[in-house]
Each structure stands twice: as C-alpha cells, then as structure tokens.
Amino acid sequence: MAIIKLNQPSIGTQRQIVKKMNKPSNAFIRFFTDKRSARSVGGNIILVVCLALMAFLFLFPVIFMFNNAFKPLNELLKFPPDLFVKNPTLDNYYDLGAIYSNSLVPLSRYIFNTVFIVFVGTAGQIVFSSMAAYPLAKYDFFGSEFISKLIVMALMFSSAVTAVPNYIILSRLGLIDSYWAIILPAYSSTLGLYLMKNFMEQIPSSLIESASLDGANEFVTLWRVVMPMVKPAWITLFIISFQTMWGITGGTYIYKEELKPLSYTLLQIASSGIARQGVMAAVSIIMFLIPTVIFIFMQSNVMQTMTTSGMKD
Amino acid sequence: MGDKIRANGKYNFKRNRNLYLMMLPFLILFFTFNVLPVLSAIVLSFTNFNLLQMPVFVGLDNYRKLLLNDNIFITAVKNTFVIAVITGPIGYLLSFLMAWLINELPRKIRAILTIVFYAPSISGNVYLIFVIIFSGDPYGYLNAKLLDWGFIDKAILWLQDTRYMIPIVVIVSLWMSLGFGFLSFVAGLQTVDKTQYESAAIDGIRNRWQELWYITLPNMKPQLMFGAVMSITSSLGVGDITVALMGFPSTNYAAHTIVNHLNDYGSIRMEMGYASSVAVVLFAIMMLSNRLVQKFLKRVGT
C-alpha cells in the first residue's frame, strides 16, 4: 500500500539527500552508468530512444496546432503544407475577433460564461467534496461503510449512462438553460470526493485531535486543522475540476446562445472546416494553454496527491 | 484504514449530527445527479417515454427491439467493442509503460515528459487538430504529404471512407489515453520503496522484468485498479471523438458507437425509454468488464 506520511520531506528533498549520499555526479550521467540491481547500459539507451520517439508522436499534433495558429493564410493553404510557420502572424487571432464581433453574442459574454462555470463549479466541488470526505475518512458512524462503497462503485457511473435521466431531472427542476445545469451535476462527481477521502485517511487521527481547538466542532476542525494539512489534495482537485469544467460544452443542457461556454463556440467554429483552420487552431491554443499553465504550476502538488488516489482492495 | 478518530460511538446519532450535516450537501447532489439517474435509467428502460407524456410501461419491448431488431445498435456495439478492445488494454498498458519508463529519469526530465504525454488529455478539444490532419481534400496534412511524396495519386477521404474510420478513432483515442490513470501511475511509482530493489537484487532478481513483476506491480495495486476503472469507462464511452471527426451520423454508421446511439435517441429523437435501455446495456457492459479486470489484477505479482 502506497502511503505518504505528511511530515516526510518532499520527493525533491529526498532525492537531494540521496544524491549527497551517492556519487554526486550529474544526474543524467549517473542514470546511464548506474549499475545498481543488474540493469544494463544498453537497455537504458534503448529506453531513451523509445521515449524520444513516443514524445515526438504525442507532441506532433500539438506542435502542428501551435504552428497553424500563427500561420498566414497563404501558408495555411500551401501545397505541400509545412509543419513549421515561416512568417508568424496574429491574423488568425484578428479573424477570431472578427468572427465573434459578427456573432449575436459578444465574445466577452462567452468568456464570462466559461469563467463563471469553471470557478463556481470548481470552488463548490472542493467545498462539498471535502466536507463529505472528512467524516467518511476519519469517523466510524452508522452508514459510513455503505456510503464509501457506493462512492467507489459510482466512479463507474459514466456520464454517458446518466445523461438521459440527468436531462429529465434537470428539466423537472427547471434548471435547463442555466449555468446550474452544468455546475450542479459536476458537484456530485465522486472522483473528487474519492481523492480527498484517500488523502485525509493518511493523516494520523492523533494529529487532528491534538491540533483541534478545545470544544471546536467538526466544521471548525475541518476548516482550521484538516484543510491546511491536505492542501495538495484540494489543489489537485482544483486542477482536475478546472480541466473538466473548462472542456464542458453543455450542448444538450443549454440552448440559449448567450449562456453557452467558450468551448461550445470552438466546436462550432471548427466545424466550418478547412477555410477557418487557422482560426480553429487559434482558439485551440487558448483552450489548451490555460489548463496547461495551471497544470505546470501545480504539478509537484498533483504528483504527491495522485499517489494516494489508488483504490484499496 | 483502521485509524479513525476515537469515536462518538457508531450509533450515537445526536453526537454524530455534525458529521451527517457535513455530508448532507454532497449526498443530496450525489443522490440527485448520480444515484437517481442510474436508478431511473433502469426504470425508464422498461417504458416508452417522450418527455411530454407520462411514461407507459412496455415491459421488455425496448430490449427486444434493441437486441433483435435494431441493426444500427448491433453496428454500434461492434464498433464500440473493436475500439474498446484495442484502446482500453493498449491505452492502459501504454499509460503504465510510459510511467514506468520515465520513472527512473532525472526529476526535471520526468516532469517535462509527464506534461508531454499528459498534454493531449489536458484540454478536451485539442483532438480537433486531427480534423485538419486527416482532412479529405488535398490540403489536409496527411493527404498533402502522401501526395507530395508520391505514395498516393489522389486525395483519400480519411474521415468519410468507411475503411479508415475505426483505425483513425483508435489512433486518436490512444493519443488521448494517458490521462488521470497515467498521472496516478507516475505518482505511484515514485513511492515504491527503493531499498526493496536492492535487497531483491541480492535475492536473485536478475532483470528489469522480474523487478517489475515481483516488486513494482504488487506495490502499485491501488493505482492499477484506479487506472483500470478510468480506462474502462473512457474506452467504452468513446463517442465525442467520432462526432467531432466523422460527424453525426458517420458514413454508413461505420464509426457509430453505443454512446452515439444513446445520444441519437436521447437528445435528438427524444425517445427516452429506448435511450435508457441503451444506457443500461452500456452500464452492464462497463460493470462486467470492471469485474473481470479487477479479478485479473488481484493475481498480479503472484
């Protein structure tokens, strides 16, 4: 069972300690020459070649998209096409502005919709799933085991299965054509709860008990004591939730043009094919860069939390 | 985990009141948007329902029609299975393999490669670039290159020709398969106790493969199970990619999947009863595959 103790030094620090104890040479050279546990140098070289090849295959479409976003029209429609842009231009972004300025609903409205859905959705998901995760992780009460089991099972309730009844439920609640049609179902995601719960389980109970204020109730304890301890967990949840909410188009739940998120309009623009491919790439860059930047900044925290997100058998 | 806060007593509802209160908001939402939909999908699958009139109970009619008379559904099941059988296991193994390969690299290179492999899953819309790459006219990237190099003499309709659709969906799905499961593998591998490898080398473990099977995998069972659930639901739930690339409906339904079929009846034809029976069949397939995979994973490393 993979367990991280919270007071343990971070992986980075551990590595530095190990580095000092071992040969303090360059990490890359050490990687090739390390004779520990009967591994061959030849194997390592094959490994690096394979990885470089895979990295290229995975990056190729992304590189292509990046270059397309900055190509002028004559390069976009050149035959044969080049992968890399020769005379980078911001024309595609101006065109994008032109498309949106001709649309019924201004671009700023789509951006507002996306920002609202992403932030209200993400914040709520963190609050609700931590509040539900804490009792399940640290207390034994009537129903706790049943709920925990149900939540593991619910990881498999894929959105495809629940889409139809969800539509009926949302329409009965009068939530169709509102932001809440996207936000409320996202709040009920069990992935976040599962993540928070697994992380909270790693905190020794004695630590919470000794740190909690005299006579403080569970709400105060969660807010003042537990949440600071599981900061990596809710940062991870922030990233995952951000990424999910950012990509939701809400096509089946929102019909009013002025309530649709940015991702929906991207799909519309992209569907007009080859003529607008530069613009499409430009929007894709915007859609891609924002979650990526967030991911890069938070990556060390993510790695620590993902470790504990495995299932108990 | 036995380490719980020394209890107020399991059945002391009065003292546990705050705990129930804390869970209440989530449980209400969870019940409304997760449990209730699954239950009502099962109930609705036995009815005819068009959202306007009250549902009419029709027994097993929907299932009979679905399994015996709906040729397009059979096509959808075939397509979904072909796609899922390839992308599910390969995507899963690929996630693990990549995580395992980058695990030994220096920390900075590992961080960069993690982002490279995870990038396709970061934004749900990046795969739209494949519309340009596989575009059917001579300006599509692949066509243009093949024409230029002389491999073909006229453009191929990659996204409209029934022969190429499934392979293209498989390629794009695999490209996107290194998601949450991959991240949890990367993290899981980091926590395997390094001293185990050293003592294992003394005990006669001779190569990478034995190390992997006897030490690494058994240590990572929780992550392996989590990753399996993720790849089962995503590979069987394939549908967005086919609509974005091949349109809806695809030529001759050659890229039609179960999820496409479900959306067709659920949000276009508004035959909710029938759509629910499709959902129930999909759900049953997912649960069954998960059972099988979890059973298999229990034997790993023995």
Boltz contact constraints between the chains, C-beta under 6 A:
constraints:
  - contact:
      token1: [A, 2]
      token2: [B, 188]
      max_distance: 6.0
  - contact:
      token1: [A, 2]
      token2: [B, 191]
      max_distance: 6.0
  - contact:
      token1: [A, 11]
      token2: [B, 190]
      max_distance: 6.0
  - contact:
      token1: [A, 27]
      token2: [B, 106]
      max_distance: 6.0
  - contact:
      token1: [A, 28]
      token2: [B, 106]
      max_distance: 6.0
  - contact:
      token1: [A, 37]
      token2: [B, 197]
      max_distance: 6.0
  - contact:
      token1: [A, 37]
      token2: [B, 201]
      max_distance: 6.0
  - contact:
      token1: [A, 38]
      token2: [B, 201]
      max_distance: 6.0
  - contact:
      token1: [A, 38]
      token2: [B, 206]
      max_distance: 6.0
  - contact:
      token1: [A, 47]
      token2: [B, 101]
      max_distance: 6.0
  - contact:
      token1: [A, 51]
      token2: [B, 101]
      max_distance: 6.0
  - contact:
      token1: [A, 55]
      token2: [B, 116]
      max_distance: 6.0
  - contact:
      token1: [A, 58]
      token2: [B, 116]
      max_distance: 6.0
  - contact:
      token1: [A, 58]
      token2: [B, 117]
      max_distance: 6.0
  - contact:
      token1: [A, 59]
      token2: [B, 116]
      max_distance: 6.0
  - contact:
      token1: [A, 61]
      token2: [B, 129]
      max_distance: 6.0
  - contact:
      token1: [A, 62]
      token2: [B, 119]
      max_distance: 6.0
  - contact:
      token1: [A, 65]
      token2: [B, 129]
      max_distance: 6.0
  - contact:
      token1: [A, 77]
      token2: [B, 139]
      max_distance: 6.0
  - contact:
      token1: [A, 79]
      token2: [B, 144]
      max_distance: 6.0
  - contact:
      token1: [A, 80]
      token2: [B, 144]
      max_distance: 6.0
  - contact:
      token1: [A, 80]
      token2: [B, 148]
      max_distance: 6.0
  - contact:
      token1: [A, 81]
      token2: [B, 141]
      max_distance: 6.0
  - contact:
      token1: [A, 81]
      token2: [B, 144]
      max_distance: 6.0
  - contact:
      token1: [A, 128]
      token2: [B, 25]
      max_distance: 6.0
  - contact:
      token1: [A, 128]
      token2: [B, 26]
      max_distance: 6.0
  - contact:
      token1: [A, 131]
      token2: [B, 22]
      max_distance: 6.0
  - contact:
      token1: [A, 132]
      token2: [B, 23]
      max_distance: 6.0
  - contact:
      token1: [A, 132]
      token2: [B, 26]
      max_distance: 6.0
  - contact:
      token1: [A, 135]
      token2: [B, 19]
      max_distance: 6.0
  - contact:
      token1: [A, 135]
      token2: [B, 22]
      max_distance: 6.0
  - contact:
      token1: [A, 135]
      token2: [B, 23]
      max_distance: 6.0
  - contact:
      token1: [A, 138]
      token2: [B, 4]
      max_distance: 6.0
  - contact:
      token1: [A, 138]
      token2: [B, 5]
      max_distance: 6.0
  - contact:
      token1: [A, 139]
      token2: [B, 4]
      max_distance: 6.0
  - contact:
      token1: [A, 139]
      token2: [B, 5]
      max_distance: 6.0
  - contact:
      token1: [A, 139]
      token2: [B, 19]
      max_distance: 6.0
  - contact:
      token1: [A, 140]
      token2: [B, 4]
      max_distance: 6.0
  - contact:
      token1: [A, 140]
      token2: [B, 7]
      max_distance: 6.0
  - contact:
      token1: [A, 140]
      token2: [B, 10]
      max_distance: 6.0
  - contact:
      token1: [A, 141]
      token2: [B, 10]
      max_distance: 6.0
  - contact:
      token1: [A, 141]
      token2: [B, 16]
      max_distance: 6.0
  - contact:
      token1: [A, 141]
      token2: [B, 19]
      max_distance: 6.0
  - contact:
      token1: [A, 142]
      token2: [B, 10]
      max_distance: 6.0
  - contact:
      token1: [A, 142]
      token2: [B, 11]
      max_distance: 6.0
  - contact:
      token1: [A, 154]
      token2: [B, 34]
      max_distance: 6.0
  - contact:
      token1: [A, 155]
      token2: [B, 229]
      max_distance: 6.0
  - contact:
      token1: [A, 156]
      token2: [B, 286]
      max_distance: 6.0
  - contact:
      token1: [A, 157]
      token2: [B, 34]
      max_distance: 6.0
  - contact:
      token1: [A, 157]
      token2: [B, 38]
      max_distance: 6.0
  - contact:
      token1: [A, 158]
      token2: [B, 233]
      max_distance: 6.0
  - contact:
      token1: [A, 158]
      token2: [B, 237]
      max_distance: 6.0
  - contact:
      token1: [A, 160]
      token2: [B, 237]
      max_distance: 6.0
  - contact:
      token1: [A, 160]
      token2: [B, 259]
      max_distance: 6.0
  - contact:
      token1: [A, 161]
      token2: [B, 279]
      max_distance: 6.0
  - contact:
      token1: [A, 161]
      token2: [B, 282]
      max_distance: 6.0
  - contact:
      token1: [A, 161]
      token2: [B, 283]
      max_distance: 6.0
  - contact:
      token1: [A, 162]
      token2: [B, 37]
      max_distance: 6.0
  - contact:
      token1: [A, 164]
      token2: [B, 266]
      max_distance: 6.0
  - contact:
      token1: [A, 164]
      token2: [B, 272]
      max_distance: 6.0
  - contact:
      token1: [A, 164]
      token2: [B, 275]
      max_distance: 6.0
  - contact:
      token1: [A, 164]
      token2: [B, 276]
      max_distance: 6.0
  - contact:
      token1: [A, 164]
      token2: [B, 279]
      max_distance: 6.0
  - contact:
      token1: [A, 165]
      token2: [B, 37]
      max_distance: 6.0
  - contact:
      token1: [A, 165]
      token2: [B, 40]
      max_distance: 6.0
  - contact:
      token1: [A, 165]
      token2: [B, 41]
      max_distance: 6.0
  - contact:
      token1: [A, 166]
      token2: [B, 37]
      max_distance: 6.0
  - contact:
      token1: [A, 185]
      token2: [B, 33]
      max_distance: 6.0
  - contact:
      token1: [A, 187]
      token2: [B, 29]
      max_distance: 6.0
  - contact:
      token1: [A, 188]
      token2: [B, 29]
      max_distance: 6.0
  - contact:
      token1: [A, 188]
      token2: [B, 30]
      max_distance: 6.0
  - contact:
      token1: [A, 188]
      token2: [B, 33]
      max_distance: 6.0
  - contact:
      token1: [A, 188]
      token2: [B, 34]
      max_distance: 6.0
  - contact:
      token1: [A, 201]
      token2: [B, 1]
      max_distance: 6.0
  - contact:
      token1: [A, 205]
      token2: [B, 3]
      max_distance: 6.0
  - contact:
      token1: [A, 205]
      token2: [B, 5]
      max_distance: 6.0
  - contact:
      token1: [A, 217]
      token2: [B, 18]
      max_distance: 6.0
  - contact:
      token1: [A, 218]
      token2: [B, 18]
      max_distance: 6.0
  - contact:
      token1: [A, 247]
      token2: [B, 124]
      max_distance: 6.0
  - contact:
      token1: [A, 252]
      token2: [B, 267]
      max_distance: 6.0
  - contact:
      token1: [A, 266]
      token2: [B, 125]
      max_distance: 6.0
  - contact:
      token1: [A, 270]
      token2: [B, 128]
      max_distance: 6.0
  - contact:
      token1: [A, 274]
      token2: [B, 135]
      max_distance: 6.0
  - contact:
      token1: [A, 274]
      token2: [B, 139]
      max_distance: 6.0
  - contact:
      token1: [A, 277]
      token2: [B, 132]
      max_distance: 6.0
  - contact:
      token1: [A, 287]
      token2: [B, 123]
      max_distance: 6.0
  - contact:
      token1: [A, 287]
      token2: [B, 125]
      max_distance: 6.0
  - contact:
      token1: [A, 288]
      token2: [B, 123]
      max_distance: 6.0
  - contact:
      token1: [A, 288]
      token2: [B, 126]
      max_distance: 6.0
  - contact:
      token1: [A, 291]
      token2: [B, 122]
      max_distance: 6.0
  - contact:
      token1: [A, 291]
      token2: [B, 123]
      max_distance: 6.0
  - contact:
      token1: [A, 292]
      token2: [B, 122]
      max_distance: 6.0
  - contact:
      token1: [A, 303]
      token2: [B, 187]
      max_distance: 6.0
  - contact:
      token1: [A, 306]
      token2: [B, 183]
      max_distance: 6.0
  - contact:
      token1: [A, 306]
      token2: [B, 184]
      max_distance: 6.0
  - contact:
      token1: [A, 306]
      token2: [B, 187]
      max_distance: 6.0
  - contact:
      token1: [A, 307]
      token2: [B, 187]
      max_distance: 6.0
  - contact:
      token1: [A, 307]
      token2: [B, 188]
      max_distance: 6.0
  - contact:
      token1: [A, 307]
      token2: [B, 191]
      max_distance: 6.0
  - contact:
      token1: [A, 309]
      token2: [B, 184]
      max_distance: 6.0
  - contact:
      token1: [A, 309]
      token2: [B, 226]
      max_distance: 6.0
  - contact:
      token1: [A, 310]
      token2: [B, 222]
      max_distance: 6.0
  - contact:
      token1: [A, 310]
      token2: [B, 223]
      max_distance: 6.0
  - contact:
      token1: [A, 310]
      token2: [B, 226]
      max_distance: 6.0
  - contact:
      token1: [A, 311]
      token2: [B, 222]
      max_distance: 6.0
  - contact:
      token1: [A, 311]
      token2: [B, 225]
      max_distance: 6.0
  - contact:
      token1: [A, 311]
      token2: [B, 226]
      max_distance: 6.0
